[in-house]
Amino acid sequence: MIIDWLEEWFKGVLIDGIIGNLSGLFDTVNAKVGEIAADVGATPQGWNSGIFNMIRNLSESVIIPIAGAILAFVMTYELIQMVTEKNNLHDIDTWMFFKWIFKTAAAILVLSNTFNIVNAIFDVSQSVIASSAGVIQGSTDISPDMLADLEATLETMGLGSLLGLWLQSIFIGFTMTALNIVIFVLIYGRMLEIYMLTSLAPIPVATLSNREMGSMGQNYLKSLFAIGFQGLLILLCVGIYAVLIQGIATGGDPIGAIWGAVGYTVLLCFMLFKTGTISKSIFGAH
């Protein structure tokens, strides 16, 4: 009798431990979706205003003078091209000079508002991510009721099987720690990449007005859109992961729940690192 009682007591402890570990996993998934939505949806200025102001001051004091010299070269080169295209001054129309003056003024205006343009791009991506976050978060929440069937299945298992599952459920905690590190590195690395792109923004923007050199500025703008909307892909990956974890929670298969969670975690880490490449391919940035 005492042995049976101890066995039942130990089974109850193991079941509680397994359910606790898995419910903690699901709670972490729910929390991560919300945290990532806030982190990837932040603009460079909103994420850390101190870093952004430092980058802006550095750019305005060091990079913009260089960009101004580049712009002067680009517009002079453009004027020479316009003149030589008209049969070496034989077919010159005065309107072409007004056109050149207008392009130069527009280029100077764009260059002087570089940071406003950059902020506008990230404001657009932030708005899209913020709108998507509500949809994704609402459809991926994992409720405690989903674990009821799983608990009933555990109660029918033997002591040895439960002990093995308990050890495996502890292993799940390590995979979630690894996932948290990957997400931290990816999100902070993305923001540092954004700051580095932003710091040199005036140089590629200075080339936009020229047909031949403008590809540099155009590709730069594509890169800004790509890294801005990479946040949406990161949020989508975590949302898909949460939906897959939902299927584990409702499946009622404890062994499948343990190793399915491990497999999905590894898959998520792989796909998170692919989001940058996918986003650049979508926007044609290289």
ZINORTA-V122563 format. One record per residue. RES is the residue in three letters. PSI is psi in degrees with one decimal (* if undefined). Layout:
res=RES psi=PSI
res=RES psi=PSI
//
This chain:
res=MET psi=-44.1
res=ILE psi=-39.6
res=ILE psi=-44.0
res=ASP psi=-41.9
res=TRP psi=-43.2
res=LEU psi=-38.1
res=GLU psi=-44.4
res=GLU psi=-39.4
res=TRP psi=-43.1
res=PHE psi=-38.0
res=LYS psi=-41.8
res=GLY psi=-40.2
res=VAL psi=-43.5
res=LEU psi=-41.4
res=ILE psi=-45.2
res=ASP psi=-39.4
res=GLY psi=-43.2
res=ILE psi=-47.9
res=ILE psi=-39.6
res=GLY psi=-42.2
res=ASN psi=-42.8
res=LEU psi=-40.7
res=SER psi=-35.3
res=GLY psi=-38.2
res=LEU psi=-47.2
res=PHE psi=-37.0
res=ASP psi=-38.3
res=THR psi=-40.4
res=VAL psi=-46.4
res=ASN psi=-45.4
res=ALA psi=-38.3
res=LYS psi=-37.6
res=VAL psi=-43.8
res=GLY psi=-41.5
res=GLU psi=-42.8
res=ILE psi=-38.0
res=ALA psi=-39.6
res=ALA psi=-39.7
res=ASP psi=-49.3
res=VAL psi=-17.1
res=GLY psi=0.2
res=ALA psi=141.9
res=THR psi=163.0
res=PRO psi=-38.6
res=GLN psi=-38.0
res=GLY psi=-30.7
res=TRP psi=-44.8
res=ASN psi=98.9
res=SER psi=-30.5
res=GLY psi=-47.6
res=ILE psi=-43.1
res=PHE psi=-43.3
res=ASN psi=-37.3
res=MET psi=-45.4
res=ILE psi=-40.9
res=ARG psi=-43.7
res=ASN psi=-41.1
res=LEU psi=-43.5
res=SER psi=-43.4
res=GLU psi=-31.5
res=SER psi=-26.4
res=VAL psi=-47.4
res=ILE psi=-40.9
res=ILE psi=-40.8
res=PRO psi=-38.7
res=ILE psi=-42.9
res=ALA psi=-35.8
res=GLY psi=-41.0
res=ALA psi=-39.9
res=ILE psi=-42.4
res=LEU psi=-40.9
res=ALA psi=-41.8
res=PHE psi=-44.6
res=VAL psi=-45.2
res=MET psi=-33.5
res=THR psi=-42.4
res=TYR psi=-39.4
res=GLU psi=-39.8
res=LEU psi=-41.9
res=ILE psi=-42.2
res=GLN psi=-44.5
res=MET psi=-39.5
res=VAL psi=-46.0
res=THR psi=-26.0
res=GLU psi=-24.2
res=LYS psi=48.3
res=ASN psi=45.6
res=ASN psi=56.5
res=LEU psi=2.2
res=HIS psi=-28.7
res=ASP psi=37.9
res=ILE psi=134.3
res=ASP psi=142.5
res=THR psi=-23.6
res=TRP psi=-27.1
res=MET psi=-30.9
res=PHE psi=-37.3
res=PHE psi=-37.5
res=LYS psi=-43.1
res=TRP psi=-41.6
res=ILE psi=-42.0
res=PHE psi=-43.5
res=LYS psi=-39.5
res=THR psi=-43.6
res=ALA psi=-40.9
res=ALA psi=-39.4
res=ALA psi=-40.7
res=ILE psi=-40.1
res=LEU psi=-43.8
res=VAL psi=-43.6
res=LEU psi=-40.6
res=SER psi=-16.1
res=ASN psi=28.1
res=THR psi=-46.4
res=PHE psi=-30.2
res=ASN psi=-38.6
res=ILE psi=-44.9
res=VAL psi=-46.1
res=ASN psi=-36.3
res=ALA psi=-39.9
res=ILE psi=-44.0
res=PHE psi=-25.6
res=ASP psi=-38.8
res=VAL psi=-49.0
res=SER psi=-36.9
res=GLN psi=-40.9
res=SER psi=-42.1
res=VAL psi=-44.2
res=ILE psi=-40.8
res=ALA psi=-39.0
res=SER psi=-37.9
res=SER psi=-31.5
res=ALA psi=-40.1
res=GLY psi=-39.2
res=VAL psi=-46.6
res=ILE psi=-45.4
res=GLN psi=-39.7
res=GLY psi=-25.9
res=SER psi=-1.7
res=THR psi=-0.6
res=ASP psi=132.9
res=ILE psi=116.3
res=SER psi=155.1
res=PRO psi=-24.5
res=ASP psi=-24.7
res=MET psi=-17.7
res=LEU psi=-4.0
res=ALA psi=-46.6
res=ASP psi=-36.5
res=LEU psi=-39.1
res=GLU psi=-38.9
res=ALA psi=-37.3
res=THR psi=-39.6
res=LEU psi=-33.9
res=GLU psi=-20.9
res=THR psi=-4.1
res=MET psi=159.6
res=GLY psi=170.4
res=LEU psi=-42.6
res=GLY psi=-44.0
res=SER psi=-40.6
res=LEU psi=-38.7
res=LEU psi=-41.9
res=GLY psi=-42.7
res=LEU psi=-35.8
res=TRP psi=-42.7
res=LEU psi=-39.2
res=GLN psi=-36.5
res=SER psi=-29.9
res=ILE psi=-38.3
res=PHE psi=-32.6
res=ILE psi=-37.7
res=GLY psi=-37.4
res=PHE psi=-36.8
res=THR psi=-36.5
res=MET psi=-35.2
res=THR psi=-43.0
res=ALA psi=-40.2
res=LEU psi=-42.2
res=ASN psi=-38.9
res=ILE psi=-42.9
res=VAL psi=-45.7
res=ILE psi=-41.8
res=PHE psi=-49.0
res=VAL psi=-42.3
res=LEU psi=-47.2
res=ILE psi=-45.4
res=TYR psi=-36.6
res=GLY psi=-39.6
res=ARG psi=-43.2
res=MET psi=-38.0
res=LEU psi=-37.4
res=GLU psi=-39.2
res=ILE psi=-44.1
res=TYR psi=-39.1
res=MET psi=-40.7
res=LEU psi=-41.5
res=THR psi=-36.9
res=SER psi=-30.9
res=LEU psi=12.6
res=ALA psi=-41.6
res=PRO psi=-29.8
res=ILE psi=-54.4
res=PRO psi=-31.7
res=VAL psi=-30.5
res=ALA psi=-18.2
res=THR psi=-3.9
res=LEU psi=-30.9
res=SER psi=-13.0
res=ASN psi=139.6
res=ARG psi=-40.3
res=GLU psi=-40.9
res=MET psi=-9.6
res=GLY psi=-18.1
res=SER psi=-29.5
res=MET psi=-47.9
res=GLY psi=-38.3
res=GLN psi=-42.5
res=ASN psi=-32.4
res=TYR psi=-44.5
res=LEU psi=-37.7
res=LYS psi=-39.5
res=SER psi=-37.2
res=LEU psi=-45.2
res=PHE psi=-39.0
res=ALA psi=-46.7
res=ILE psi=-27.8
res=GLY psi=-47.0
res=PHE psi=-6.1
res=GLN psi=-32.3
res=GLY psi=-37.6
res=LEU psi=-39.8
res=LEU psi=-37.8
res=ILE psi=-46.5
res=LEU psi=-39.2
res=LEU psi=-40.7
res=CYS psi=-46.1
res=VAL psi=-35.2
res=GLY psi=-42.9
res=ILE psi=-41.0
res=TYR psi=-42.1
res=ALA psi=-37.6
res=VAL psi=-41.3
res=LEU psi=-40.3
res=ILE psi=-33.5
res=GLN psi=-43.5
res=GLY psi=-35.5
res=ILE psi=-43.4
res=ALA psi=-31.8
res=THR psi=-2.9
res=GLY psi=-26.8
res=GLY psi=10.6
res=ASP psi=104.1
res=PRO psi=-41.7
res=ILE psi=-43.7
res=GLY psi=-35.7
res=ALA psi=-43.5
res=ILE psi=-56.6
res=TRP psi=-25.3
res=GLY psi=-41.4
res=ALA psi=-40.0
res=VAL psi=-47.5
res=GLY psi=-44.2
res=TYR psi=-34.0
res=THR psi=-44.4
res=VAL psi=-42.9
res=LEU psi=-41.3
res=LEU psi=-44.7
res=CYS psi=-42.2
res=PHE psi=-45.5
res=MET psi=-31.3
res=LEU psi=-38.6
res=PHE psi=-18.2
res=LYS psi=-13.6
res=THR psi=-36.6
res=GLY psi=-44.6
res=THR psi=-42.3
res=ILE psi=-43.7
res=SER psi=-42.5
res=LYS psi=-36.7
res=SER psi=-34.5
res=ILE psi=-43.7
res=PHE psi=0.9
res=GLY psi=26.5
res=ALA psi=145.8
res=HIS psi=*
//
